[in-house]
Amino acid sequence: MVMARRGGRSKGQGVHVPSHVPSLGPSAQRQIEAFLIAQREQRLLRAAGVGQQPAEPKSKYRARRTVVDGISFASALEANRWSVLRQRERLGLIRELVRQPKFPLHVNGVLVCTYIGDFSYRTSQGVFVLEDAKGYLTDVYKLKKRLLEALHPNLRITEVKSCQT
């Protein structure tokens, strides 16, 4: 191997070039050297982790996607709450447990939006409960909650801020 150096570079910054390259013309030598330099820089950048995508993009509110019972949840809080509610259902304390119940919200016959809760169920006394596991109350959530409660006065949303047992 021959160490090829171009003008303007200090010693040690050259690139190892195969021994048969000097027998090629100057233009071919420059192309090979440029290619080898680009390869070397790419290896260095990869080693430094530059330009790589993060393993998982950060969510806006720092919620971590979590999988429980083969189901993907938007946050660890929601996943933990699911586990608690499933246990309560197995013990007979609640029934009719539903994930992500949907409530279309119509005003004057026009669909304005759809409220999607995290869970709904009935207590052992038959009371309907609608739950939302929230680490942060967004403006959109607050608006949908008020609209749901205005259109359905018999419904109330229970906000779970930590995993209650």
C-alpha positions in Angstrom: 0.0 0.0 0.0 1.1 3.5 -0.8 0.2 6.6 1.3 -1.3 9.1 -1.1 -1.3 12.8 0.0 -2.6 15.8 -1.8 -1.2 19.2 -1.4 -2.5 21.3 1.6 -2.9 18.3 3.9 -0.7 17.7 6.9 1.1 14.4 7.3 -1.1 11.6 8.7 -4.3 12.8 7.0 -3.7 10.9 3.8 -5.5 7.8 2.7 -4.1 4.3 2.1 -4.3 3.6 -1.6 -3.7 0.2 -3.2 -0.2 -0.2 -4.8 -1.5 -0.5 -8.4 -3.2 2.9 -8.2 0.0 4.9 -8.9 0.1 3.2 -12.3 -3.2 4.9 -13.2 -3.5 8.4 -14.6 -3.7 11.5 -12.3 -7.5 11.9 -12.9 -8.2 8.3 -11.9 -5.9 8.6 -8.9 -7.8 11.7 -7.7 -11.2 9.9 -8.2 -10.0 6.9 -6.2 -8.6 9.0 -3.5 -11.8 11.1 -3.2 -13.8 7.9 -3.0 -11.6 6.4 -0.3 -11.7 9.7 1.7 -15.5 9.8 1.5 -15.6 6.1 2.7 -13.3 6.9 5.6 -15.4 10.0 6.6 -18.6 7.9 6.5 -17.1 5.3 8.8 -16.0 8.0 11.2 -19.4 9.6 11.2 -21.1 6.2 11.8 -18.8 5.5 14.6 -19.7 8.9 16.2 -23.4 8.2 15.6 -23.8 11.4 13.5 -26.9 11.4 11.2 -28.5 8.3 12.7 -32.1 8.2 13.6 -32.9 7.8 17.3 -34.2 4.4 18.2 -37.6 5.8 19.1 -38.7 9.4 18.6 -39.5 11.4 21.7 -43.2 12.1 22.2 -44.4 15.6 22.8 -45.4 14.9 26.4 -42.7 12.4 27.1 -45.1 9.4 27.2 -43.5 6.1 26.5 -45.4 3.6 24.3 -45.9 0.4 26.4 -47.1 -3.0 25.4 -49.2 -5.1 27.9 -51.1 -8.3 27.0 -50.0 -7.8 23.4 -51.7 -4.4 23.3 -49.8 -1.2 22.6 -50.7 1.7 24.8 -49.8 5.4 24.3 -48.2 5.7 27.8 -47.0 3.6 30.7 -49.7 5.2 32.9 -52.4 3.9 30.5 -50.8 0.5 30.3 -50.6 0.2 34.1 -54.2 1.4 34.5 -55.3 -1.3 32.0 -53.6 -4.0 34.1 -55.4 -2.7 37.3 -58.8 -2.7 35.5 -58.2 -6.2 34.0 -57.5 -7.4 37.5 -60.6 -5.8 38.9 -62.6 -7.4 36.1 -61.2 -10.8 36.9 -62.2 -10.3 40.6 -65.7 -9.3 39.6 -65.5 -5.7 40.9 -66.2 -4.3 37.4 -67.6 -5.6 34.1 -67.9 -4.7 30.5 -64.4 -3.3 30.3 -63.8 -1.6 27.0 -60.6 0.0 25.6 -60.9 3.3 23.7 -64.6 3.7 23.7 -65.7 6.2 21.0 -68.4 8.9 21.5 -69.3 10.9 18.3 -70.1 14.5 19.3 -72.9 16.0 17.2 -74.1 19.6 17.5 -77.2 20.6 15.5 -76.9 17.3 13.6 -73.3 18.0 12.5 -70.5 15.8 13.7 -68.1 18.1 15.4 -65.5 15.6 16.6 -65.3 12.2 18.3 -64.2 11.8 21.9 -62.1 8.7 22.4 -61.7 7.7 26.0 -59.1 5.3 27.4 -61.5 2.9 29.2 -65.1 2.5 30.0 -66.7 -0.1 32.3 -69.5 -0.7 34.7 -69.0 -1.0 38.5 -70.5 -3.9 40.4 -73.5 -1.6 41.2 -74.1 -1.0 37.5 -72.7 2.6 37.3 -71.1 3.5 34.0 -67.6 4.9 34.3 -65.6 6.6 31.5 -61.9 7.0 32.3 -59.0 8.8 30.7 -55.4 8.3 32.0 -53.8 11.7 31.7 -50.3 12.8 32.6 -51.0 16.2 31.0 -54.3 17.9 30.2 -54.1 19.3 26.6 -56.4 22.1 25.4 -58.0 19.8 22.9 -58.7 17.3 25.6 -60.3 19.9 27.8 -62.5 21.1 25.0 -63.7 17.6 24.0 -64.3 16.8 27.6 -66.5 19.9 28.1 -68.4 19.2 24.9 -69.0 15.6 25.8 -70.3 16.5 29.2 -72.5 19.3 27.8 -74.0 17.0 25.1 -74.3 14.0 27.5 -75.1 15.4 31.0 -75.3 11.8 32.4 -71.6 11.1 31.5 -68.7 12.2 33.5 -65.0 11.5 32.7 -62.9 10.2 35.5 -59.3 11.4 35.0 -56.6 9.1 36.3 -53.4 10.9 36.9 -51.5 8.1 38.6 -52.1 4.4 38.7 -54.7 4.0 41.4 -55.6 0.6 42.7 
